[in-house]
Amino acid sequence: MEPRDLFEILTREHIDSVRAFLLASLRDSVAAEDVLQETFLVAWKILGRYDRKLPFGPWVRGIAGKLLLNHRRRLGRSRVHYCDEEVLTRIDEGFRDFATLQGDTFDEKLDALRACLGHLTGPQRDSIQLHYEHGMHCKQIAEKLGIGFEAVKKHLQRGRALLHRCLQTKLPTGDVA
């Protein structure tokens, strides 16, 4: 297979997970798209260094992580959502675990996650969505939902546990972290 064809296939397969990785780390969709474009440009330029025996996802997310840290350094902490290397490593580990789940595409895995979100109680689902989709902290969620700070922490904890169990049943061959 030609390198261009391989790269095109790998890009289609991983672009959504890299975008999600960047959005989880950056919270600025315009900047995330810029870093996403730069990530795949750099990946194309250094494709010869990619070891085909290893998974492509962690390799390309590693490039994205380095570019994200460079982006943060250029703009300074005041203008970019803070994210250090440890956080990026943990997010990447989550994507690695997610990649082992049954389902041929990232979209199929997201569909399973969305279905599982539908099984949560309203406050659990709202807390999870406000925290993970909108980047709100527990105190902000508590104010928005009109509930206590500790209640938000419990909703997040229980919601994540329920999502974990649900994904295990929907995607039985994968190891859900």
C-alpha positions in Angstrom: 0.0 0.0 0.0 1.2 3.4 -0.9 2.1 5.8 2.0 -0.5 8.3 0.8 -3.3 5.7 0.8 -2.2 4.4 4.2 -2.2 7.9 5.6 -5.6 8.7 4.1 -7.1 5.6 5.7 -5.4 6.3 9.1 -6.5 9.9 9.0 -10.1 9.1 8.4 -10.0 6.5 11.1 -8.4 8.7 13.8 -9.3 12.3 13.0 -12.4 12.3 15.3 -10.5 10.9 18.2 -7.7 13.4 17.8 -10.3 16.2 17.6 -12.0 14.9 20.8 -8.5 14.7 22.5 -7.8 18.3 21.5 -11.2 19.6 22.5 -10.9 17.8 25.9 -7.6 19.5 26.4 -8.1 22.9 24.9 -11.8 23.9 25.1 -11.3 26.4 22.2 -12.8 24.8 19.1 -11.1 27.2 16.7 -7.7 26.7 18.2 -8.4 22.9 18.5 -9.1 22.8 14.7 -5.9 24.7 14.0 -3.9 22.2 16.1 -5.8 19.3 14.5 -4.8 20.5 11.0 -1.2 21.0 12.1 -1.1 17.6 13.8 -2.0 15.7 10.6 0.4 17.9 8.5 3.2 17.1 10.9 2.2 13.4 10.9 2.3 13.4 7.0 5.7 15.0 7.0 7.1 12.4 9.5 5.1 9.4 8.3 8.3 7.6 7.5 9.1 7.5 11.2 5.8 5.7 12.0 6.3 2.1 13.0 3.5 0.2 11.4 3.7 -2.5 14.1 2.4 0.0 16.6 -1.1 1.6 16.8 -1.4 4.8 14.9 -3.8 6.5 17.3 -1.4 7.0 20.2 1.3 8.0 17.8 -0.7 10.8 16.2 -2.2 11.9 19.6 1.4 12.1 20.8 2.1 14.6 18.0 -1.1 16.5 18.9 -0.1 16.6 22.6 3.2 18.1 21.8 1.7 20.7 19.4 -0.9 21.5 22.1 1.7 22.1 24.7 3.6 24.3 22.2 0.4 26.2 21.5 -0.1 26.8 25.2 3.5 28.0 25.6 3.1 30.5 22.7 -0.1 32.0 24.0 0.5 31.8 27.7 -1.7 30.2 30.4 -4.0 33.2 30.6 -5.4 32.6 27.1 -5.4 28.8 26.9 -7.1 26.2 29.1 -4.4 24.8 31.3 -3.4 21.3 30.5 -0.1 19.7 31.5 1.6 16.6 30.2 0.2 14.4 32.9 -3.4 15.4 32.0 -2.6 14.8 28.3 -1.2 11.4 29.1 -4.3 10.4 31.1 -6.6 11.6 28.3 -4.5 9.6 25.8 -4.8 6.5 28.0 -8.6 6.9 27.9 -8.5 7.1 24.1 -6.3 4.0 24.0 -8.8 2.1 26.2 -11.6 3.4 24.1 -9.9 2.2 20.9 -10.0 -1.4 22.2 -13.8 -1.4 22.4 -15.9 -3.3 20.0 -17.1 -1.3 17.0 -15.6 -0.6 13.7 -15.6 3.1 13.9 -15.3 5.9 16.4 -18.9 6.9 15.5 -20.2 3.5 16.5 -18.4 3.8 19.8 -19.9 7.2 20.3 -23.3 5.9 19.5 -22.9 3.3 22.3 -21.8 6.0 24.7 -24.8 8.2 23.7 -27.2 5.3 24.3 -25.6 4.7 27.7 -26.0 8.4 28.5 -29.7 8.0 27.9 -29.8 5.5 30.8 -28.6 8.0 33.4 -30.9 10.0 35.7 -31.4 13.6 34.6 -29.0 15.1 37.2 -26.3 12.5 36.4 -26.6 13.1 32.7 -26.7 16.9 33.1 -23.7 16.8 35.4 -21.7 14.6 33.0 -22.6 16.7 30.0 -21.9 20.0 31.7 -18.6 18.7 33.0 -17.3 16.9 29.9 -18.9 18.7 27.0 -18.9 22.2 28.4 -15.8 22.0 30.6 -17.6 23.3 33.7 -16.3 22.6 37.2 -18.4 21.1 40.0 -19.0 24.5 41.6 -20.3 25.9 38.3 -22.5 22.9 37.7 -23.9 23.1 41.2 -24.9 26.8 40.5 -26.4 26.0 37.1 -28.4 23.0 38.3 -29.3 24.6 41.7 -27.9 21.7 43.7 -25.1 21.3 46.2 -21.4 20.9 45.3 -21.2 17.5 47.0 -24.4 16.4 45.1 -22.7 17.2 41.8 -19.6 15.2 42.8 -21.9 12.2 43.6 -23.8 12.6 40.3 -20.5 12.6 38.4 -19.1 9.6 40.3 -22.3 7.5 40.0 -22.8 8.6 36.4 -19.3 7.5 35.4 -19.8 4.2 37.1 -23.1 3.6 35.4 -21.6 4.5 32.0 -18.7 2.1 32.6 -21.1 -0.8 33.4 -23.4 0.1 30.4 -20.5 0.3 28.0 -19.3 -3.1 29.2 -22.6 -4.6 28.2 -22.9 -2.8 24.9 -19.3 -3.4 23.9 -18.5 -6.7 25.6 -15.3 -7.5 23.9 -13.6 -4.3 24.9 -12.0 -3.4 28.1 -13.6 -0.3 29.4 -11.3 1.8 31.7 
